[in-house]
Amino acid sequence: MTIPTDLHYTEQHEWLQLDGDTARVGVTAYAADALGDVVFIELPDVGSKISAGETCGELESTKSVSDLFAPADGEVLEINQAVVDDPALLNDDPFETGWLFVMRVKGSPQLLDATAYAELTEA
């Protein structure tokens, strides 16, 4: 399983690619694999205020429906309409074409580096 070292992670299996006070957000390959074939994605609206650990969307697969949790406090700036239109992108490439949204991050979120995330998924 791929765990890019240039990203930050949450214990709920979201990743963030930080760039100053903005971050591109997605779910990890570990989460995508556990979900199975994703068939529907509901993302927060642009302009939505989200809070770390709170539900901000939904991922539906052929196996189950899972909540999408906000990885940090902030505001949604952009969503990836391509992944909404074609949810299989999340399974095909969760770190590139399958990203979910971009947010402005407020404060300092509690995030894991790649090594800590690898330990979490191996436990």
N, C-alpha and C positions, 0 to 999 in steps of 0.2 A: 504494500500500500504506500502510495506517495504522500509525503508530508513536506511540502515546500518549506525551506528554512527562512524565507524572506517574509513569511506571514505570521500573524499572531492568531491565537485560538482561544475559544471558550470551552468550558467543560461540557456545554450542550452541543458541541461539534460544529460551531460556526467558525468561519475564518474571517479575518480582517486584513486588508492590505492598506496600511496606514500611509498617508501622504499629508503631513502637517496635521490640520484639524479635520481632514476628511478621510473616509475609509470606504473602500469597496468591500462588500460583504457577500459571503456565500456560505454554503455548507460543505463540509469536508468529504473526501472520497469515502472515508469510513462511514459517515452518515448516509451518503448516497447509496452505498452498497447495502447497508442495513435496511434502508427503505425499500429497495427493490425498484421496479420500473415506476418512475414518477409520471403520473398522468394529469395532474392538476396542481397549479401553484397559485396561491393567493398572497400578494405582497402588500405592504402598507402603501397608502397613497403618498404621492409626492407632497411634501409640506407637513406630513404627520410628525408629531413629536413622539418619540419612543423612549422607553426606559429600560435600562439593562435588566435582563432576566424576565421581562414581561413578554407575553405573547404579542407578536406583531404580524403574524401571517400564518399560513397553513400549507403543508406539503402533503398531497394525497398520492398514494401509490397503489399498485394492485394488491398490496398486502395490508396497508393501514393508512390512517390519517394521523399526521404528526404536526404539532405546533412548531412554528418558527419563532425562536426567541430573539429579542433584541440583544445584540452583543455589547451594547454600550448605550449611555444616555445620549440623545441628540435628535437631529431632524433629518428626515429622508429627503434627499436632494434629487434623486433619479432612480428609476427602476429599469431593470433589463426586460424590456417588452419582448425581446426574442425568446427568452426562457419561459415567459408567461404563455406565449403563442405556441412554443414547442418545448414542453417540460422535459422531454428526453435529453435535451442539452445538459441538464443537471447531471444525469447519469453518465453521459458521454464524456464530459469534461468539466467537472465541478469547479475547477480552479481558473478556467479561462472563459469559454463561451457560456458556462453555466452559472456565472455570478448572478446575484439576486438584486442588490440595490447599492446605491452610494449614499452615505450619510455624513453629516457634519457631526463630529464627536465632541461632546461637552465633558470636561473633566478628564480624569485618568482612569480608564476602565481596568479592571483586574483581568489580565490576559495571560495566556500561557505561551511560551516559546515552543518551537518545534520539538525540542527534546522533551519538555514536560508533557506536551500533547501526546507524543509517542508513548511515553510511560503510562499515561492515562488510558490509551486505547489497548495497551498490552495487558493491563490489569484485569 
